[in-house]
Amino acid sequence: MALKTFVKVGSITNLSDARYCAGMGVDLLGFRVVPGQENHINPKQFQEIRGWVTGPKIVAEVYGLTHVDQLTEIIENYRPDFLELGKKELLLLKGQASLPIILSIDTGETLDSINDEPAFILVRERSDLAQLANDYEILLTVESIENVQRIDQQYIHGIALSGSAEIKPGLKQYNELSEILEMLEDEN
């Protein structure tokens, strides 16, 4: 399958989401890898999921990182292709990130004092989206099918979605995620 746009699905916590997204042709799968953070997935759970999924690149979502030393362990345990983090975590790393970065910025947050060149900027709707798109590849966070239908494609490289919890292993309702991915399927 192919999708009409670049898609990252983050906060994945279960095999059902990972396999569904991979089967639909999602480009990036993100996993929260810092212990104590919401939707954290430990290395053992991650390895079990990773063994069943091929295709998408892996993103280690390192929100809540408190020590640079944690990063070495995360890279060894998860072997990601990208690191996703906020400005606070990026400033903590001080240029020590050895992988491409997806930088998440909040509304109104600026990119000054950023030394690392992010591969992508992850944003919600912003008034300065056109300006950001001049300098960065933008992944726009969307939460509903209505948001996707209103996207101005000229300013973004792709979209970012989130996984959700399973009812129990193997039993899952996809709702918005499946509707959005099915809408993005390339009919050709």
HELIX and SHEET records of a PDB file:
HELIX    1   1 LEU A   15  MET A   24  1                                  10    
HELIX    2   2 PRO A   43  ARG A   50  1                                   8    
HELIX    3   3 VAL A   68  TYR A   78  1                                  11    
HELIX    4   4 LYS A   87  LEU A   93  1                                   7    
HELIX    5   5 LEU A  129  ASP A  135  1                                   7    
HELIX    6   6 ILE A  145  GLN A  149  1                                   5    
HELIX    7   7 GLN A  153  TYR A  155  5                                   3    
HELIX    8   8 ASN A  175  MET A  183  1                                   9    
SHEET    1   A 9 PHE A   6  GLY A  10  0                                        
SHEET    2   A 9 LEU A  28  ARG A  32  1                                        
SHEET    3   A 9 LYS A  57  GLU A  61  1                                        
SHEET    4   A 9 PHE A  82  GLY A  86  1                                        
SHEET    5   A 9 ILE A 101  SER A 104  1                                        
SHEET    6   A 9 PHE A 120  VAL A 123  1                                        
SHEET    7   A 9 ILE A 138  THR A 141  1                                        
SHEET    8   A 9 GLY A 158  SER A 162  1                                        
SHEET    9   A 9 PHE A   6  GLY A  10  1                                        
END                                                                             
